[in-house]
Amino acid sequence: MKKPKIGLFPLLIAALLVQSCSLVPLTGRRQVSLVSDADMLSMSYAQYDQFMKENKPSPDAAQTRLVKQAGRRIQNAVAAYFDRNNLSQSLKGYAWEFNLIENKEANAWCMPGGKVAVYSGILPITQNESGLAVVTSHEIAHAVAKHSNERMSQALVAQLGGQALSEALKQKPQQTQQIWMTLFGVGVQVGAVLPYNRLQESEADRLGLIFMAMAGYDPHTAIGFWQRMSRQGGAKPPEFLSTHPTDKKRMTKIIAAMPEAMKYYKK
């Protein structure tokens, strides 16, 4: 029996993907990376600046201070960990920012480069600074694990045959911009990127627990937060749930990851 012929294009793509892999900090998972940090951060910052021009910051000074305080503690803990492990280059160009947005949606997100937005509608569910740390650390985990770079790379492979972002921006700027907006466009009402896949979500859950522990927040707080969040569901679940689906399997994994996270916890 003759072996089926394999086209040259799939082989070239496979070779490209092998050569374009990076490792996720702490987990060591290999991920496709066809996107330079400089290109990703430039597009991210422009999008975030536009969002901030079109959306109203919360007038609540006390809650805004808590959001920034939780964010900064986690930022500092992540930076210290990356520095100790000679990974600081991975955070080069990050321009961290934490804002509380006046919006009734129970939502939060982090753009590449550490640009975080927390919506006031999620505050009754976070309840306190530790609850905010759960949300912020999870979203920061997506950013430092470069899940956005990975998703953009996968889209470039699927739609542009594995073309690097820098080249795609030059040769097909309109199509490339459309890919970006489809994946990461922040809407005024929704304010969220498309859902991450289950692997990335589980990774962000695990890393988020570790990062909040490094920052001095008890990771066990995450269990209560996700339980409260799940009770907010119904005919129309909160936007945070629609982009960060929670279920029994997820809670089981979070509980299973707790012993690892507690190794990093210092009161």
PEWOGI-V995245 format. One record per backbone hydrogen bond with DSSP energy under -1.0 kcal/mol. NH is the residue of the N-H (numbers start at 1). CO is the residue of the C=O. E is the energy in kcal/mol with one decimal. If there is no record, write none. Layout:
nh:NH co:CO e:E
nh:NH co:CO e:E
This chain:
nh:11 co:7 e:-1.0
nh:12 co:8 e:-2.3
nh:13 co:9 e:-2.5
nh:14 co:10 e:-2.4
nh:15 co:11 e:-2.4
nh:16 co:12 e:-2.4
nh:17 co:13 e:-2.5
nh:18 co:14 e:-2.0
nh:19 co:15 e:-1.9
nh:20 co:16 e:-1.0
nh:22 co:31 e:-2.4
nh:24 co:29 e:-2.4
nh:27 co:25 e:-1.9
nh:28 co:24 e:-2.8
nh:31 co:22 e:-2.6
nh:33 co:20 e:-3.4
nh:40 co:36 e:-2.2
nh:41 co:37 e:-3.1
nh:42 co:38 e:-2.0
nh:43 co:39 e:-1.9
nh:44 co:40 e:-2.2
nh:45 co:41 e:-2.9
nh:46 co:42 e:-1.6
nh:47 co:43 e:-1.9
nh:48 co:44 e:-2.6
nh:49 co:45 e:-2.5
nh:50 co:46 e:-1.8
nh:51 co:47 e:-2.1
nh:52 co:48 e:-2.5
nh:53 co:49 e:-1.5
nh:54 co:50 e:-1.2
nh:58 co:100 e:-3.0
nh:61 co:59 e:-1.1
nh:64 co:60 e:-2.2
nh:65 co:61 e:-2.2
nh:66 co:62 e:-1.7
nh:67 co:63 e:-2.3
nh:68 co:64 e:-2.3
nh:69 co:65 e:-2.5
nh:70 co:66 e:-2.8
nh:71 co:67 e:-2.2
nh:72 co:68 e:-2.7
nh:73 co:69 e:-2.1
nh:74 co:70 e:-2.0
nh:75 co:71 e:-2.8
nh:76 co:72 e:-2.8
nh:77 co:73 e:-2.0
nh:78 co:74 e:-2.7
nh:79 co:75 e:-2.7
nh:80 co:76 e:-2.3
nh:81 co:77 e:-2.2
nh:82 co:78 e:-2.7
nh:83 co:79 e:-2.2
nh:84 co:80 e:-2.4
nh:85 co:81 e:-1.5
nh:86 co:83 e:-1.5
nh:87 co:82 e:-3.8
nh:90 co:87 e:-2.0
nh:91 co:88 e:-1.7
nh:92 co:89 e:-1.3
nh:94 co:91 e:-2.0
nh:95 co:113 e:-1.3
nh:97 co:114 e:-2.2
nh:99 co:116 e:-1.5
nh:101 co:118 e:-3.2
nh:102 co:56 e:-3.0
nh:103 co:101 e:-1.2
nh:107 co:105 e:-1.4
nh:109 co:117 e:-2.2
nh:111 co:115 e:-3.2
nh:114 co:111 e:-1.2
nh:115 co:111 e:-1.1
nh:116 co:97 e:-3.1
nh:117 co:109 e:-2.6
nh:118 co:99 e:-2.7
nh:119 co:107 e:-2.6
nh:120 co:101 e:-2.7
nh:121 co:103 e:-2.0
nh:122 co:119 e:-2.0
nh:123 co:120 e:-1.3
nh:125 co:122 e:-1.1
nh:126 co:122 e:-2.2
nh:127 co:123 e:-2.8
nh:128 co:126 e:-1.9
nh:132 co:128 e:-2.1
nh:133 co:129 e:-2.0
nh:134 co:130 e:-1.4
nh:135 co:131 e:-1.6
nh:136 co:132 e:-3.0
nh:137 co:133 e:-2.6
nh:138 co:134 e:-1.7
nh:139 co:135 e:-2.1
nh:140 co:136 e:-2.8
nh:141 co:137 e:-2.0
nh:142 co:138 e:-1.4
nh:143 co:139 e:-1.4
nh:144 co:140 e:-2.9
nh:145 co:141 e:-2.0
nh:146 co:143 e:-1.2
nh:147 co:142 e:-2.3
nh:150 co:146 e:-1.9
nh:151 co:147 e:-2.5
nh:152 co:148 e:-2.6
nh:153 co:149 e:-2.4
nh:154 co:150 e:-2.3
nh:155 co:151 e:-2.0
nh:156 co:152 e:-2.2
nh:157 co:153 e:-2.1
nh:158 co:154 e:-2.2
nh:159 co:155 e:-2.9
nh:160 co:156 e:-2.1
nh:162 co:156 e:-1.8
nh:165 co:34 e:-1.6
nh:168 co:164 e:-2.6
nh:169 co:165 e:-2.7
nh:170 co:166 e:-1.1
nh:171 co:167 e:-2.9
nh:172 co:168 e:-2.8
nh:176 co:172 e:-2.6
nh:177 co:173 e:-2.5
nh:178 co:174 e:-1.8
nh:179 co:175 e:-2.0
nh:180 co:176 e:-2.3
nh:181 co:177 e:-2.6
nh:182 co:178 e:-2.2
nh:183 co:179 e:-2.0
nh:184 co:180 e:-3.5
nh:185 co:181 e:-1.8
nh:194 co:183 e:-1.6
nh:201 co:197 e:-2.4
nh:202 co:198 e:-2.6
nh:203 co:199 e:-2.0
nh:204 co:200 e:-2.5
nh:205 co:201 e:-2.4
nh:206 co:202 e:-2.3
nh:207 co:203 e:-2.9
nh:208 co:204 e:-2.6
nh:209 co:205 e:-1.9
nh:210 co:206 e:-1.7
nh:211 co:207 e:-3.0
nh:212 co:208 e:-2.4
nh:213 co:209 e:-1.7
nh:214 co:210 e:-2.5
nh:215 co:211 e:-1.5
nh:216 co:213 e:-1.6
nh:217 co:212 e:-2.9
nh:221 co:218 e:-2.0
nh:222 co:219 e:-2.1
nh:223 co:220 e:-1.2
nh:225 co:221 e:-2.0
nh:226 co:222 e:-2.5
nh:227 co:223 e:-1.9
nh:228 co:224 e:-2.4
nh:229 co:225 e:-2.8
nh:230 co:226 e:-2.3
nh:231 co:227 e:-1.3
nh:232 co:229 e:-1.3
nh:233 co:230 e:-1.3
nh:240 co:106 e:-1.9
nh:242 co:238 e:-1.7
nh:243 co:239 e:-1.6
nh:244 co:240 e:-1.0
nh:251 co:247 e:-2.2
nh:252 co:248 e:-2.4
nh:253 co:249 e:-2.1
nh:254 co:250 e:-2.3
nh:255 co:251 e:-2.5
nh:256 co:252 e:-2.2
nh:257 co:253 e:-1.8
nh:261 co:257 e:-2.0
nh:262 co:258 e:-2.6
nh:264 co:261 e:-1.8
